């Protein structure tokens, strides 16, 4: 990613920015957006996401899905 140059001020140099993303999966998009903004001189003070996913892991094979967060420890019989 890169910040597009504007033909006239104001740019992002010295400006405080908050990154907004729709879904957080690995964090790679947020990290790259922060890197690009900082490279352009912005001050990144945080990020906001609407939803987050939990990446699959081998150790989570038997864990309940995030949709069952209120059902802690319960398993659904098939």
C-alpha positions in Angstrom: 0.0 0.0 0.0 1.0 3.6 -0.4 -0.6 7.0 0.4 -1.5 8.8 -2.8 0.1 12.2 -3.1 -2.3 15.1 -3.3 -1.7 18.0 -5.6 -2.3 20.5 -2.7 -2.3 20.4 1.1 -3.4 19.0 3.4 -1.6 15.7 3.3 -1.2 13.3 6.1 2.1 14.5 7.4 1.8 15.1 11.1 -1.9 14.2 11.1 -3.3 11.8 13.6 -5.0 8.8 12.0 -7.2 5.9 13.0 -7.3 3.0 10.6 -10.8 1.5 10.0 -11.2 -2.1 8.6 -14.2 -4.2 8.1 -12.8 -7.6 9.2 -9.7 -8.5 11.1 -8.2 -11.8 10.1 -4.5 -11.9 10.4 -3.8 -8.2 11.0 -1.7 -8.0 7.8 -3.9 -5.3 6.2 -3.9 -3.2 9.3 -0.1 -3.5 9.7 0.4 -2.6 6.0 -1.9 0.4 6.3 -0.1 1.6 9.4 3.2 1.2 7.7 2.1 3.2 4.6 0.6 6.0 6.7 3.7 6.3 8.9 5.9 6.3 5.8 3.9 9.2 4.6 4.4 11.1 7.9 1.1 10.3 9.6 0.8 9.5 13.3 -1.2 6.3 13.6 -2.8 6.2 17.0 -5.0 3.1 16.6 -7.3 0.9 14.6 -11.0 0.0 14.7 -12.5 -3.2 13.2 -16.1 -4.2 12.8 -15.6 -7.9 13.1 -12.7 -10.3 13.8 -12.2 -13.9 12.9 -10.1 -16.4 14.7 -7.7 -18.1 12.3 -8.0 -21.9 12.4 -5.4 -23.7 14.4 -4.7 -27.4 14.8 -5.2 -27.2 18.6 -8.6 -25.7 18.1 -10.0 -28.7 16.2 -12.4 -29.7 19.0 -13.1 -26.2 20.3 -16.6 -24.8 20.0 -17.1 -22.2 17.2 -17.0 -18.5 18.0 -20.7 -18.3 17.3 -21.2 -20.5 20.4 -19.2 -18.1 22.7 -22.1 -18.1 25.2 -22.1 -21.9 25.3 -18.7 -22.2 26.9 -17.5 -25.7 27.0 -20.6 -27.3 25.5 -20.3 -29.4 22.4 -23.1 -30.1 19.9 -23.8 -33.7 19.1 -24.1 -34.7 15.5 
